[in-house]
């Protein structure tokens, strides 16, 4: 869809320049996940994507003309359209704004400022509000990154307890299968990029495109040769057909790389016992250097994973690792991709370890449960509010304090995100003397100012996310 920054906003915000108090020459707004959301800490991510996609547009006559006739069709008048301002921006060559960002990848407690936006020309002050809806879209990649962070935090002690290579194995424990179930291509890309802060496994290729286009990263996403039911069905459903299907995968994939094989097209019990248990198949798998994982999916996840771990161990053998957990021999394992989300994934691993199987035998995949289900702007109560301005030369602090819901109270003054040994805190110029406020270091960094873009590297973001 064609982008036009002038009209890519809430309709009513296009009229705000006529509504605000006369004499206002500076506006400063901030965004935060208000307290009381689902996650007490967020994995902040995605503002750099939003800024690159939207705030570096060059304004053209065609964009101005489109916005003008849209004003007529939307409101019934062109008088609500601030044509003069957008003509100035066309001639200026950039949006007159300063956008400050928290360090992406950081774990930040709820109720803290994550970004600020202010006008850098007095004549643009009344139009700053119109940029807020696009800024707000940062909630989504942050929500997915936070969900993945929470899953990883719950898995870490389980991998440390049972895996011989916990730091490596955990990176592939949760795979993004969410492309087809996301709201749209852009959502899949942005949300999938958030997942890749904490894991490497993904089949969501647009997520890697997002990392390349916005963060110059080429190689974070890792995937494998994986079949699905459409492939299995092409062979037919007799035992001979299913054996042919599996032999084809084993012989045509690179022998040193991982392959994933779906097994529940007809009867997964029969597939595991009689197809995988066939001596010709056993010999082919043992001859491979690369791992082979089998995907049951249909049925109760824990029941299947425990049953097929026993079957694989009876076929290929197993050993007890140094942490006293059972590991299936010959680099064979299982993947569960159905019914997996931020609750069921840690629970599956926890129950699996109770049966004294190592986490090294198992990986998972998640689609809608990762990118879609239960996520909205209200998941962490995101809000953007003004906190400071200048009217007729006088500095003013602005603050919302609704009597009927104190949790929606906003912050006042200019803000700093200050890092302490216990995490981040927000410092307000309205609560500190000028000298004290100046003394606090600020973790907010300039991301965009008057058309100049200052990107952060994905390497830095990854270090923060995995610190």
Secondary structure by P-SEA (a helix, b strand, c coil): cccccccccccccccccccccccccbbbbbccccccccccccccccaaaaaaacccccccaaaaaaaaaaaaaacccccccaaaaaaaaaaaccccbbbbbcccccccccccccbbbbbccccccccccccccccccaaaaaaaaaaaaaaaaaaaaaaaaccccaaaaaaacbbbccccccccaaaaaaaaaaaacccccccaaaaaaaaaacccccccccccccccaaaaaaacccaaaaaaaaaaaaacccccbbbbbbcccccaaaaaccccccaaaaaaaaaccbbbbbbbccccaaaaaaaaaaaaaaabbbbbccccccccccccbbbbcccccccaaaaaaaaaaaaccccccccccccccccccccccccccccccccccccccbbbbbbbbbccccccccccccccccccccbbbbbbcccccaaaaaaccccccccccccbbbbbbaaaaaaaaac
